[in-house]
């Protein structure tokens, strides 16, 4: 099976380490992710807040670009790692199905720029692909450095589990726990795993954004997590990069590494931390050094 | 004990408001709300809102148009969809919030100078021009417009990100900007031709 890859803006910037580790992990397993040519921004929450027709047009352009890669009647699987992009693309598909007039408007506008969308693109999160298409058996066969002893809090955030995802439970998703557990990690029980990080609130209404992230981090720390594993560039940025300011604001002393689940996978596969973008972290992963030394001894 | 209450004379109430919102994509199930408050309970930002999601629904149905459209509630909503997933009546409250945001923008009654609506407009305009988001530039414009005095502190933060290769200064853009602009222009012409809100007429009340 071949996969098409939609990075989205953040994976080329703030979440660069997500792209680096994702590509390295898929490469190790022998699966090629082909980047969609000339993809555009998904519009995020901003477009839906101002104009739903234009929001759909933006995502429909991406869907139509993906459609070009289709051979015959097969369905194209578009891998979308960022939660915001995953949601917007899925939402557009749903709106086009539910509102025939919107569908007609968008499709006729697409044809004016020589694009077509036939509805045969499936939006997939890499977590879904890894756990459900490839399987834990295949993934654990690649492990050379099990994540033994690493206590991981798996954080899903909001938009990949709600409301359009079909690959996991909306209230209590478990895909990441199963995946990282199979790689040797000790996954902890953390009921806040689908509670929202507030998205861009850290940049707009700072006191609210910081508070939301403080609650998440504090609960993970109380449950003695060594690291928080994330699936979204914005969650990772909020939870990690704002920790100094959170500590200052709420008089705390949190120092909890927050990494992408693909970075942990890469470490388990024995990949170089630099290839996985771990040098881009604000808070290093000391537990890992400890594990690696233990394994080497 | 201080009671929360909102009273209006019948003559001051906008009786058409609820119907307007129910006619927008996402608003279809507005009238099935039973005011149970599950939305407000599950919402992570409801403690910071001027009106909780349950109150917003009640106020829409009560015709408190001005209060609803100028409130910060809709803008604080971070679109996490908790309320929509938990609602026992399957009302897509997140999409009602979106419908309210769009209506406020169109009627120009969104809270002025409020950082979230400033960011939303900036983001919207820059994507229409370039097709991609340049995170560094967008943050810079946001702070220039809302909190210029904080730029110094933000510069330090930006430098830390830049030194780790996480913040570019380059303007990100797609190759076919002409095509994208044409696409947006075409759907705008179509959508504003008076046909826009007939969109809902074809919907069978399906959950969004």
Interface residues (C-beta under 8 A of the other chain):
Chain A: X9 X10 X12 X13 X14 X15 X16 X17 X38 X39 X40 X41 X43 X44 X45 X46 X47 X48 X49 X50 X51 X52 X53 X54 X56 X57 X58 X61 X87 X91 X94 X95 X98 X99 X100 X101 X102 X105 X106 X108 X109 X110 X112 X113 X115 X157 X158 X159 X162 X163 X170 X171 X195 X196 X198 X199 X200 X201 X203 X204 X205 X208 X212 X241 X279 X280 X281 X282
Chain B: X25 X44 X45 X48 X76 X78 X79 X80 X81 X82 X84 X85 X92 X94 X98 X101 X102 X105 X115 X116 X118 X119 X120 X121 X123 X124 X127 X128 X131 X132 X133 X134 X135 X136 X139 X142 X146 X157 X160 X161 X164 X165 X166 X167 X168 X172 X174 X175 X176 X179 X180 X182 X183 X184 X186 X187 X188 X190 X191 X195 X196 X198 X199 X200 X201 X202 X203 X204 X206 X208
